[in-house]
């Protein structure tokens, strides 16, 4: 009887252990997914032409979610031998290089305020970068070669692909206004159904595995109330 009782206790504890192990595996999977998302972060290295060579001036990090520009050099000296300020951007993920330029006078008149517009494709990968000075006017041309102090204030924007309008397959000869009204009704009904969709709350541990815990608890109670061999009637 003692062996059977001990074996039954192990079975009850196994029910509870399975529930706990399942919860741990679920939590681990969620953590791994978050880590993989962080590992997919894109970094762009920014170089600018100084004299005859390209020198690194900073990095664009945080793509594709919240990008920002970080300067990687404390040297604010800039040398320009061309009326164009030329930059080179290298994608660390694909090793692809993108070249761009702006008028040097625009950058000087903008007090070295510039912006990067990062174009992403459907897979959230960089396929093009536009580079602009904050202002597009040149009040006065700069004398070349130019050498001075610069302190870049750079802004980064993301350009995501926009879904194009879907064609409306109506009957031939139908009026344009009726087709537009039908499209508006369809879109309105879709938005309403999406707004009314209830948000499912995350279940707690006991809500997920109550049947295992209850089963194990009932088994333990029955075993505790079972008569022992000493109290059993003798014949």
C-alpha positions, 0 to 999 in steps of 0.5 A: 500500500505504501508503494502504491501511495508513493507512486500515486503522489509522484503521478499527481506531482507530475501533473503539476510539473508538466504545467509548470514546464509548459509555462517555462517553455512558453516564456522562453520562446517569447524571450527568444523571439524578442532577442531575435528581433533585436538581432535583426537591427540594421546599422548604416555606416556613414562616411564623407569625402575629406580631400581624396579619401572617405572618412567615417563620420557616424552611424545610423542605428535602430533601424527599422524601428526607431533610427537615430544618428550617432557621431563616431568622431570628435574631429569637427574639421572639414575639408571640401575640394568640390562644390558638392559634399559627398557621402557614402553609406554602407549597410552593415547587413548586406555590405551594400554601398550607397553614394549621395551628395548635396551642394556644399553651400547648402550645407554651410548655409544650413549650419551643418543641419542635414537629414537622411531619408531611409527607404525600406522595402516590404521586408524592412530592408534598406534599398535606398537612402536620400540625403539632404541639407536642411535648407536648399538655398545658397546665399553665397558660394563658398571658396574652394578649397574650403576648410572649417569647423562643422558640427553636424545635427542630423535627423533620420526619417523612414520611408516605408512602402505604401500599399497601392489602391486595389482595383474595383471589379464592377460591372461594365457601364457602371457609373464611377460615383456608384463604384466609389460609394460601394468602395467607401461602404466596403472600407467603412464596414471593414474598419468597423469590424476591425474596431469592434474586434475584442482584444483577447487578454493574456491568460494566467498560469492557472487559467491555462493549466487549471485542469492539470492542477485540479486533477493533481489536487483531487488525486492527492486528496483521495490518496490522503483519505484512503484507509491505511492497511492497519485500519482495514477490517480483519477477517 
